[in-house]
Each structure stands twice: as C-alpha cells, then as structure tokens.
Amino acid sequence: MRAINWRGILRLMFVRDWTWKLVSLVIACLLYFSINTQISHRRTLSVPVDVAFDSAGTGVVIESVEPRAVQVTLRGSYSALNQLNPEIMQFDTRPKRKKNNAAQADSETIKLSRFQLRNATSLRVVDIDPTRVLVKYDVPMDLTLGIARPEITGTARGQVSLSYGLTNAVVTGSRRLLATLAPSKAQVLSAPINVEGRTTSFQTRVSLYPPGDQTRLKVAPSDMVVNVHITSEMSSTRIEHVPVLIIAAATDTTPWVCAPSFVDLEVTGAEAEIARIRPGDFSVLADATHLDGDTAGDRIPLTVFARQGITVTAVTMPASVELTRPPSTNPE
C-alpha cells in the first residue's frame, strides 16, 4: 500500500500559487462583509450609565455622573432590533476605590466599552458617543469656621449687647464644596434675634447654619445659647402738684383733710419711657380706712399707682401726709 504524502498535499493547497489564493480570500471577505452590511440594520439609542461601587469603609459616595446617558449605535437583524427594550439597557461600570485613603481624588474619568452594555447580547455595538463619563465623588471633609455674630432685629428699650461662649463650629460636607471656603473669611451663620419692645435681659437658643450650600453641609453643634443683655438709659423727671386722694372707710361720714393736699413726684426710668409719660398717668393715694374716727394728726404714707403699661419708678415728695378732721360746729 502506498503512503499518502500529506506534506505534498498541504504544500499544494497553501504554498503553490499562494498569491492568487490570498487575493481570493480577501475578495471573499470583502464580499461577505458587504453582503452582511446590506442585510443588517442599525439603531441608535440613549442608554443610561450606572456607576456604583462598594462605599463601605471609604466614606465616599457618588455625587454625580456626567453625562447620565450616552448614545449607542447597534447593528443587527431587523427583528432583533425591533424586539430590543431600551428601558432595560444600561452601561454597568464598577470603579474601584481604595479604602481609608484620605488623598483619593474628587473625580474620575471612566471609559465605556461594549462589554459593559447589558441586555443587548445579540447585537453588535457600532459606536458609543461619548466614550468616557466623568464621575464626581462626594469625599467627606471637616472644616472649623468662626461663628458670625447674630443679627439683632427689632428695637429694644435700651442698649443691646450679646455674649456667648461658643466661637467656632465644625462644618462637615463634600470636600469639593468646602475647598471653596476660605477659613479666614467664611463664617458659620446664626439665626437673628428679635428684641422688639424688650426691656429686660434674656437668654435664647440660636440655630447655626453653614455658609454656601446649606442642603449639603452640616454644622456641629447645630445651635448655641446666647445671653442678650439690655441696658436701659435711665432718666428722671419731676411731676409737680399732683393731688392726694384719700381712701376712707365706708362708715366714716366725716371727711378727712390732708396736709399737704398736693405733692410732687420724682419719676425715674428708661429715657424713652420717661419721654412718653404724662401727669395724668399717676394717682397718689392715702389710705385712711384703718384710722380711728377720733384720731387726728396721724401721718399716713402715700402710695403711687401708675397707668397700666408704664414701667417706671415714682416716689412722692414728701413721702407721707398728715390727716386731720375738720373742727365740728355746735349750734348755740
């Protein structure tokens, strides 16, 4: 039996006239791709980009992805393209971040590929526009800032001064946001304090707010205690010739006579309050309800009553009056 010369057969198939055979192969490939292009169809869709990673231990979360969707051109049969559901398609990317790395970047550019496209396995990806997306990370950061003096609203009855022990607060948020704040210029904001009509000092709790984007930054502590001191500018005036009113018992039929029957008032209070008072705002009373009807020459201390709403101090001059009975007349 004669042995088959495989070497000669292979040489005859691939080596002899190899140039013509190569040209034939190239022509066949071109014909194949030309026919495949003519019988296949193209479709361009907007596909969302999903970027996620394990944030445990890094303290970093994804802040934004730009753009959120890219244009993808697919090629395939007419039926496969019609059966495609764009709502379930997405680019699935998983960037890797180092844990506990304080120097990690605030952003990263990720390149998209056809291998990241989900739910389009039977189709060929022709084009992705754009091919890269920018992922911005929210890297946490703490910044200590001074607290701005609370704004005073309203008008108090006196001079207003504030005192509080807290001078600095810690602002926590994205490093991208806090990097724009200059510690020497930026301050933590505080809620205003209303002192309208106040005459005495008081204590209040004021909320603290971060500068800039208040929805993405936090302040610790969130409030502080403020002591509001109100110092009134004192003034005084004299009201002259105020009549003394005598209060007698109901059973006392004989009138009393006081000496003197008119007194002066020394009024002391806030300057604004003093400017508003009038002589008719005060009443001076002598209480004779406890005196014996036969008693005469008793000195009774005087009491001053002010109209409601007046917050001043009034002292009579003199401080007491003498009550006497008028002499009785007997007919002869």
BATIKOL-68255 format. One line per 3 residues: number of its first residue (from 1); their letters; for each residue x, y, z of C-alpha. Coordinates in nm, 2 decimals, decimal comma, padded with zeros to 4 digits. Example, Ala and Ser with C-alpha at 12.3 -4.5 7.8 and 13.67 -1.06 7.14 Angstrom:
# BATIKOL-68255
1) AS) 01,23/-00,45/00,78; 01,37/-00,11/00,71
***
This chain:
# BATIKOL-68255
1) MRA) 00,00/00,00/00,00; 00,13/00,33/-00,09; 00,15/00,60/00,19
4) INW) -00,02/00,93/00,14; 00,21/01,23/00,10; 00,04/01,48/00,33
7) RGI) 00,32/01,72/00,31; 00,29/01,74/-00,06; -00,09/01,78/-00,03
10) LRL) -00,05/02,07/00,21; 00,21/02,23/00,00; -00,01/02,21/-00,30
13) MFV) -00,31/02,36/-00,11; -00,13/02,66/00,06; 00,21/02,72/-00,10
16) RDW) 00,16/02,68/-00,47; 00,01/02,99/-00,63; -00,03/03,14/-00,28
19) TWK) -00,06/03,49/-00,41; -00,37/03,42/-00,61; -00,52/03,22/-00,32
22) LVS) -00,46/03,52/-00,08; -00,63/03,76/-00,33; -00,92/03,52/-00,35
25) LVI) -00,95/03,51/00,03; -00,95/03,89/00,06; -01,21/03,92/-00,21
28) ACL) -01,43/03,66/-00,03; -01,41/03,85/00,30; -01,50/04,18/00,13
31) LYF) -01,80/04,02/-00,03; -01,90/03,87/00,30; -01,89/04,20/00,49
34) SIN) -02,05/04,39/00,21; -02,34/04,15/00,19; -02,37/04,14/00,58
37) TQI) -02,38/04,52/00,59; -02,66/04,53/00,33; -02,88/04,28/00,51
40) SHR) -02,82/04,41/00,87; -02,98/04,72/01,02; -02,87/05,00/01,26
43) RTL) -03,04/05,17/01,55; -02,92/05,45/01,78; -03,05/05,46/02,14
46) SVP) -02,99/05,67/02,45; -02,86/05,43/02,72; -02,82/05,54/03,09
49) VDV) -02,49/05,49/03,27; -02,50/05,32/03,60; -02,19/05,38/03,82
52) AFD) -02,17/05,21/04,15; -01,90/05,08/04,39; -01,87/04,95/04,74
55) SAG) -01,86/05,26/04,97; -01,82/05,06/05,29; -01,51/05,18/05,47
58) TGV) -01,43/05,46/05,22; -01,67/05,72/05,34; -01,71/05,82/04,98
61) VIE) -02,03/05,83/04,78; -02,10/05,91/04,41; -02,22/06,27/04,38
64) SVE) -02,28/06,29/04,00; -02,22/06,12/03,67; -02,17/06,34/03,36
67) PRA) -02,33/06,26/03,12; -02,60/06,04/03,27; -02,67/05,87/02,94
70) VQV) -02,48/05,81/02,61; -02,58/05,75/02,25; -02,52/05,39/02,14
73) TLR) -02,55/05,27/01,78; -02,63/04,90/01,74; -02,63/04,67/01,44
76) GSY) -02,83/04,36/01,39; -03,12/04,20/01,22; -03,44/04,39/01,17
79) SAL) -03,63/04,16/01,41; -03,36/04,17/01,68; -03,36/04,55/01,68
82) NQL) -03,74/04,57/01,69; -03,75/04,33/01,99; -03,49/04,54/02,18
85) NPE) -03,62/04,70/02,50; -03,43/05,03/02,56; -03,57/05,06/02,92
88) IMQ) -03,37/04,76/03,05; -03,05/04,85/02,88; -02,77/05,03/03,07
91) FDT) -02,39/05,06/03,09; -02,28/04,89/03,42; -01,95/05,02/03,55
94) RPK) -01,78/04,94/03,88; -01,49/05,17/03,96; -01,26/05,05/04,24
97) RKK) -01,18/05,30/04,52; -00,91/05,24/04,79; -01,04/05,22/05,14
100) NNA) -00,94/05,47/05,41; -00,75/05,68/05,15; -00,77/06,04/05,26
103) AQA) -00,60/06,16/04,94; -00,84/06,00/04,70; -00,95/06,21/04,40
106) DSE) -01,27/06,40/04,39; -01,34/06,28/04,03; -01,26/06,01/03,79
109) TIK) -01,29/05,95/03,41; -01,43/05,61/03,32; -01,41/05,47/02,97
112) LSR) -01,71/05,28/02,84; -01,69/04,96/02,63; -01,93/04,72/02,46
115) FQL) -01,86/04,47/02,74; -02,03/04,69/02,99; -02,35/04,71/02,79
118) RNA) -02,63/04,50/02,95; -02,93/04,34/02,78; -02,81/04,37/02,42
121) TSL) -02,61/04,05/02,38; -02,74/03,95/02,03; -02,65/04,28/01,88
124) RVV) -02,32/04,44/01,78; -02,21/04,77/01,92; -02,10/05,00/01,63
127) DID) -02,05/05,33/01,82; -02,06/05,48/02,17; -02,09/05,86/02,20
130) PTR) -01,93/05,98/02,42; -01,69/05,70/02,51; -01,60/05,85/02,85
133) VLV) -01,80/05,97/03,15; -01,69/06,19/03,44; -01,78/06,06/03,78
136) KYD) -01,76/06,31/04,07; -01,73/06,17/04,42; -01,85/06,32/04,75
139) VPM) -01,54/06,30/04,96; -01,62/06,40/05,32; -01,42/06,67/05,49
142) DLT) -01,44/06,87/05,82; -01,36/07,24/05,84; -01,36/07,46/06,15
145) LGI) -01,50/07,81/06,10; -01,58/08,10/06,32; -01,93/08,19/06,42
148) ARP) -02,07/08,51/06,29; -02,24/08,75/06,54; -02,62/08,70/06,54
151) EIT) -02,81/08,98/06,38; -03,03/09,20/06,60; -03,38/09,27/06,47
154) GTA) -03,64/09,50/06,62; -03,59/09,79/06,87; -03,53/09,72/07,23
157) RGQ) -03,59/09,98/07,51; -03,22/10,02/07,58; -02,88/09,93/07,46
160) VSL) -02,84/09,56/07,34; -02,52/09,36/07,38; -02,47/08,98/07,33
163) SYG) -02,25/08,73/07,50; -02,19/08,36/07,41; -01,92/08,11/07,49
166) LTN) -01,91/07,93/07,15; -01,68/08,09/06,90; -01,61/07,81/06,64
169) AVV) -01,82/07,53/06,48; -01,73/07,23/06,26; -01,87/07,22/05,91
172) TGS) -01,89/06,87/05,76; -01,96/06,81/05,39; -01,82/06,75/05,05
175) RRL) -01,45/06,84/05,00; -01,54/07,00/04,67; -01,77/07,24/04,84
178) LAT) -01,56/07,31/05,15; -01,25/07,37/04,93; -01,41/07,69/04,80
181) LAP) -01,44/07,83/05,15; -01,16/08,04/05,30; -01,13/07,98/05,68
184) SKA) -01,01/08,34/05,73; -01,32/08,48/05,56; -01,61/08,23/05,57
187) QVL) -01,82/08,21/05,88; -02,09/07,99/06,02; -02,42/08,18/06,01
190) SAP) -02,66/08,22/06,30; -03,03/08,29/06,32; -03,13/08,65/06,40
193) INV) -03,25/08,76/06,75; -03,56/08,97/06,78; -03,55/09,22/07,07
196) EGR) -03,86/09,42/06,97; -04,00/09,60/07,27; -03,77/09,42/07,52
199) TTS) -03,68/09,60/07,84; -03,50/09,33/08,03; -03,22/09,09/07,96
202) FQT) -03,29/08,73/07,85; -03,14/08,41/07,72; -03,22/08,24/07,40
205) RVS) -03,10/07,94/07,18; -02,99/08,04/06,83; -02,97/07,80/06,54
208) LYP) -02,64/07,77/06,34; -02,63/07,74/05,96; -02,34/07,65/05,72
211) PGD) -02,22/07,90/05,46; -02,29/07,83/05,10; -02,50/07,52/05,00
214) QTR) -02,69/07,46/05,33; -02,86/07,15/05,20; -02,53/06,96/05,15
217) LKV) -02,34/07,09/05,45; -02,39/07,03/05,82; -02,28/07,22/06,13
220) APS) -02,19/07,08/06,47; -02,32/07,19/06,71; -02,64/07,29/06,54
223) DMV) -02,72/07,57/06,78; -02,58/07,78/07,07; -02,70/07,97/07,38
226) VNV) -02,68/08,35/07,36; -02,72/08,59/07,65; -02,89/08,91/07,54
229) HIT) -02,82/09,20/07,77; -03,04/09,50/07,76; -02,92/09,81/07,94
232) SEM) -03,17/10,09/07,96; -03,05/10,45/07,96; -03,21/10,59/08,28
235) SST) -03,36/10,93/08,31; -03,57/11,11/08,56; -03,83/11,39/08,57
238) RIE) -04,04/11,57/08,83; -04,42/11,60/08,81; -04,54/11,88/09,03
241) HVP) -04,87/11,95/09,21; -05,02/11,60/09,20; -05,34/11,58/09,42
244) VLI) -05,36/11,34/09,70; -05,67/11,12/09,71; -05,79/10,99/10,05
247) IAA) -05,94/10,65/10,08; -06,18/10,65/10,38; -06,39/10,37/10,54
250) ATD) -06,74/10,33/10,42; -06,88/10,40/10,77; -06,67/10,72/10,80
253) TTP) -06,91/11,01/10,75; -06,67/11,29/10,85; -06,42/11,38/10,57
256) WVC) -06,05/11,38/10,62; -05,82/11,67/10,54; -05,46/11,60/10,45
259) APS) -05,17/11,84/10,46; -05,02/11,89/10,22; -05,30/11,81/09,97
262) FVD) -05,07/11,82/09,67; -04,73/11,65/09,64; -04,46/11,62/09,37
265) LEV) -04,35/11,30/09,20; -03,99/11,21/09,13; -04,01/10,96/08,83
268) TGA) -03,72/10,75/08,72; -03,70/10,51/08,43; -03,58/10,44/08,08
271) EAE) -03,53/10,76/07,87; -03,78/10,65/07,61; -04,04/10,57/07,87
274) IAR) -03,99/10,90/08,06; -04,05/11,09/07,73; -04,39/10,93/07,70
277) IRP) -04,54/10,98/08,05; -04,80/11,25/08,13; -04,91/11,38/08,47
280) GDF) -05,25/11,21/08,44; -05,07/10,87/08,42; -05,02/10,86/08,81
283) SVL) -05,25/10,86/09,11; -05,14/10,93/09,47; -05,34/10,77/09,74
286) ADA) -05,35/10,80/10,12; -05,53/10,50/10,29; -05,73/10,62/10,59
289) THL) -05,95/10,31/10,62; -05,76/10,18/10,92; -05,77/10,50/11,12
292) DGD) -06,00/10,56/11,42; -06,26/10,82/11,36; -06,14/11,02/11,66
295) TAG) -05,78/11,01/11,56; -05,63/11,33/11,43; -05,28/11,43/11,32
298) DRI) -05,17/11,09/11,20; -04,91/11,08/10,92; -05,00/10,84/10,65
301) PLT) -04,75/10,70/10,39; -04,85/10,77/10,03; -04,89/10,51/09,76
304) VFA) -04,84/10,58/09,39; -05,03/10,40/09,12; -04,92/10,42/08,76
307) RQG) -05,13/10,36/08,45; -05,11/10,01/08,31; -04,81/09,96/08,07
310) ITV) -04,59/10,22/08,24; -04,26/10,07/08,38; -04,11/10,35/08,58
313) TAV) -04,04/10,42/08,94; -04,22/10,71/09,11; -04,16/10,85/09,46
316) TMP) -04,37/11,12/09,63; -04,22/11,42/09,79; -04,30/11,43/10,07
319) ASV) -04,34/11,06/10,14; -04,63/11,10/10,38; -04,91/11,34/10,47
322) ELT) -05,09/11,44/10,79; -05,46/11,36/10,81; -05,68/11,57/11,04
325) RPP) -06,05/11,61/11,10; -06,21/11,95/11,04; -06,34/12,12/11,36
328) STN) -06,71/12,05/11,43; -06,95/12,34/11,48; -07,23/12,32/11,75
331) PE) -07,53/12,55/11,72; -07,60/12,78/12,02
***
